[in-house]
Amino acid sequence: MPFINYNTKKIVQIWDGISGTIAHSEQGTYCRFTIENGTILPEHSHVHEQWCHVLEGELEFNINGEKQLLTSGMSAFIPSWAPHSAKAFTECKVMDCFTPVREDFVELERKQVELE
């Protein structure tokens, strides 16, 4: 499947205030998320390298204690196991890319399909 249409994929609720569509390759997970205004993502870390690219909105990231307000056209790179958190100052549209595959997101998708 060389092409993905995020407009027609099922929306998955990731956390409170964060939802979107997800695709997986053998090596990574690619997501188009909407983050609601005021959403706070508490500090956490994971094995995955992550790129977060802001398409719309204002999203502040704290990565290893370094803060940056990201706006349209800006990206954050989060190394494997780096503690990070985020806060949406407006509704945001982002593309997140994770390596390796987010198996927890695969499981979330599976569970939501079972509930339908």
C-alpha positions as CSV (number, residue, x, y, z in Angstrom):
1,M,0.0,0.0,0.0
2,P,2.1,2.9,-1.2
3,F,-0.4,5.7,-0.6
4,I,-2.3,6.7,2.6
5,N,-5.4,8.8,2.7
6,Y,-5.6,10.1,6.2
7,N,-9.0,11.8,5.3
8,T,-10.7,8.4,5.0
9,K,-9.1,6.5,7.8
10,K,-10.9,5.9,11.1
11,I,-10.2,8.5,13.8
12,V,-8.5,7.0,16.9
13,Q,-8.6,8.6,20.4
14,I,-5.0,8.5,21.7
15,W,-5.3,10.4,24.9
16,D,-7.7,13.0,26.3
17,G,-7.6,15.9,23.8
18,I,-5.6,14.0,21.2
19,S,-7.1,12.1,18.3
20,G,-6.4,11.3,14.7
21,T,-5.6,8.8,12.0
22,I,-2.7,6.4,12.0
23,A,-0.7,4.4,9.4
24,H,2.1,1.9,10.0
25,S,4.9,0.6,7.8
26,E,7.2,-2.2,8.8
27,Q,9.6,0.3,10.4
28,G,7.5,3.2,11.7
29,T,4.2,4.7,12.6
30,Y,2.8,7.9,11.0
31,C,0.0,9.9,12.5
32,R,-2.1,12.9,11.7
33,F,-3.4,14.2,15.0
34,T,-5.6,17.0,16.2
35,I,-4.7,18.4,19.6
36,E,-7.4,20.3,21.3
37,N,-6.7,23.8,22.6
38,G,-5.5,23.7,26.2
39,T,-4.4,20.0,26.1
40,I,-1.5,19.2,28.3
41,L,0.5,16.1,27.5
42,P,2.3,15.2,30.8
43,E,6.0,14.4,30.8
44,H,6.7,10.9,29.5
45,S,9.3,9.0,27.4
46,H,9.3,6.0,25.1
47,V,11.7,3.8,23.1
48,H,10.6,5.5,19.9
49,E,12.3,8.3,18.1
50,Q,9.6,10.9,17.3
51,W,9.3,13.7,14.9
52,C,6.3,16.1,15.5
53,H,5.6,18.5,12.7
54,V,3.1,21.3,13.3
55,L,0.8,21.9,10.4
56,E,-1.5,24.4,12.2
57,G,-1.6,26.0,15.7
58,E,0.8,26.7,18.5
59,L,2.3,23.8,20.5
60,E,4.9,24.2,23.2
61,F,7.3,21.3,23.6
62,N,9.6,20.6,26.6
63,I,12.2,18.1,25.5
64,N,14.9,17.3,28.1
65,G,14.2,20.6,29.9
66,E,14.4,22.7,26.7
67,K,11.2,24.6,25.8
68,Q,10.2,25.8,22.4
69,L,6.9,27.1,21.0
70,L,6.3,25.5,17.7
71,T,4.0,27.1,15.0
72,S,3.1,26.0,11.5
73,G,6.1,24.7,9.6
74,M,8.2,23.9,12.7
75,S,9.1,20.4,13.9
76,A,10.4,18.8,17.1
77,F,12.7,15.8,17.2
78,I,12.5,13.7,20.3
79,P,15.2,11.1,20.8
80,S,14.5,7.7,22.1
81,W,13.8,7.8,25.9
82,A,14.1,11.6,26.1
83,P,11.6,13.0,28.7
84,H,9.2,15.3,26.9
85,S,5.9,17.1,27.4
86,A,3.7,19.4,25.4
87,K,0.9,22.0,25.8
88,A,-1.4,23.2,23.0
89,F,-2.0,27.0,23.1
90,T,-4.5,26.7,20.3
91,E,-6.1,23.8,18.4
92,C,-3.2,22.1,16.6
93,K,-2.9,19.8,13.6
94,V,0.3,17.8,13.6
95,M,2.0,15.0,11.8
96,D,3.9,12.6,14.2
97,C,6.4,10.0,13.0
98,F,7.7,7.3,15.3
99,T,10.4,4.7,14.8
100,P,10.0,1.8,15.5
101,V,6.3,1.0,15.1
102,R,4.1,2.2,18.0
103,E,2.7,-1.2,19.0
104,D,0.5,0.5,21.6
105,F,-1.2,2.5,18.8
106,V,-1.6,-0.8,16.8
107,E,-3.4,-2.2,19.8
108,L,-5.5,1.0,20.3
109,E,-6.7,0.7,16.7
110,R,-7.5,-3.0,17.1
111,K,-9.5,-2.4,20.3
112,Q,-11.5,0.5,18.7
113,V,-12.4,-1.7,15.7
114,E,-13.6,-4.5,18.1
115,L,-15.8,-2.0,19.9
116,E,-17.6,-1.0,16.6
